[in-house]
């Protein structure tokens, strides 16, 4: 048994100390810290800038003042300046960099404002949209004045309708809880998806690399292929846990420190301010089970190839299974109760993502996730037994291997030992 732990420790330490692991972890940490400090970063780079200045030619001579007040009340970085020359002179001033844009405003045949906006490029729609929204509010006010509507009447006209959704099922999630769960599950699905693909491929690459360098011939003379396979699976599993713990830990701390600048909007939708413990536990459980399911599959597929160039073709079907499960889960975020999603969540290769999505979105009876977990464990055991037999014969096979017929050859080699 000591040889098993030696291989496990060697696999773990070699990956953790590798330059690729250190660089990818460091780069990912920088991205996480950068994203959680995005507001501070943008403020730093915007420091010292005077904002956007837009020249305005008001043909009606009545719109500029109220529009200027409206725009600057919404965004003080946008400055409207009344231009005294003609349109051609204003366009030339934009080309020379004196202004960032030109707004031509006028009254239409019913005395309501309309406008044309000119800029060197219209790729950036932020400024134009803010000016447009301000002009829309001004138009609404003028239309209300023409119809002799009071401020209270206008407010009632645009007041949103009260529409509340209530579930009759006992313990069903509220609309607010569902929106929060949807964002949280969305992020955690990405974590499971990319982690399973990344670390399962890492195992297949590890096996194929050792086999292509003939190191495998030395290893199998001193320790059984089965011990090798499970030592590598557990070793890289510990690598994944180490990396995920570092990334999630730094990300969580960074988000907590910047919670004030991240209130509302995207981060509020994700629901990280109130992380349900049960959802987090299920995420960890299904992540671990999904990892062992696909890593066992990847290990024996990697043992069938003798050249690194053949590996991608061999593991492509496995990758497509992960992608299919992820795409179905994305569809299920909007319709988690459809029969197709329910049935698919019990299919072992889809369960890590689909059942987790259903648990996060719905109030399921406890037997449903337990049943999916049991199915996954049984599948992993069966796949491990079958995979160990294939792995044992596969590591003895050399030559070009790109066909799944090689699984039969590997099983025959195992029987002949």
C-alpha positions, 0 to 999 in steps of 0.5 A: 500500500505504501507504493500507492501513497508514493505515487499519489504524493508524487503526482500531487507534488509534481503538479502543485510545483509545476510552472503551469500550475503556479502560473495558471493559479496566479493568473486566475487569482489576478483575474478574480481580484481584478473582477471583484475590484473592478469599480476601484480599477475603473475609478483609478483609470478614470481619475483626472479625466474631464468627462465627455463634452457634447456640442448641442445645436438647439434649433428650437431654442427651448430644449437645451436648458432643461435637457442639460439639467436632465443629463447632468443630473443623471451623469455628471461626467457628461457635459452639454455645451451649446454650440453657436456655429452651424452644423458643419463647424460643429462636425469639424470641431469634433474631428479636431477633438474639441468635442466628443459628439454633436447633438442636433435637437429640434421640435417635430410637427407636434412640438415634441423633441427629436434629435440626431447624434453625431460622433466620430464612431458610434461603437460606444453606445453608453453616452448616446443612450444616456442622452437619449433616455434624458431626452425621452424623459423630457419628451414625456414631461412636455407631452404631459404638459400639452395634455394638461396632466399633473405630476401625480397623474403622470406618475400614476400613468407610468407606475408599474403594475403590481404583479406578484407570483405565489407558489401553492406548493409547500416550502416552494421558493419565492420569486426573489429566492428563485432569482437569487438561486438562478444566479448562484447556480449559474456560477457554480455550474460554470465552476463544475463544468470547467473543473471537470473538463480541466482536471479529467483532461489533466489525468488523461494527459498525465497517463498518456505522457508517462506511457509515451515516454515509456516510464509506464514500463518501469512503473508497472514492473514495481506497482500494479496498474490499478494502484497507479490509476487510482493514485493518479486520480486521487493525486490530481483530485487533491490538486484540484481541491487545492487550486479550487480552495485557493481560488474560491477563498481569495475570491470570497475574501475579495468580494467581502472586502468590496461588498459596498461597491458591489451592491446591486446589479450583477453581484446582487443577482448572483446572490453571494451576499446570502449563500445557502449552506445546503446549496454549497454542500450539494455543489461540493458533493456533485463536484466531487462525484462528477470529478471521480466519474469523469476522471476514471473515464479519462484515466482508462481512455488515456491509457489507450493512446501511446502518443500525445497527438492521439489523446484529444481524439480519444477523449472527445466523446467524454468532453462532449458528454460534459458539454451536453450536460452543461448545455442542458443545465443552462436550458433548465435554469429557465424551466427546471421542472420539465420532464426532460430535465427531471429524467436527465438529472438521473442519468449519471453523466448528466447528474452532477450538473442537472441534479445540482441545478434542480436542487438549487432551483427547486424545493425537492424531496430529499430522496431525489438528490439522494437517489441521484447521488446513489446512482452516481456512486454505483456508476463510479464503482462500476466504471472504476472496476471496468476502467481498472481492467481496461487501464491494466491492459491499456498501459501495455499497448503501444502503437497508433490508438485512435479507435475505441476498438482498442478497449477490447484489445486492452481487456484481452491483454488483461485476461492474458496476464 
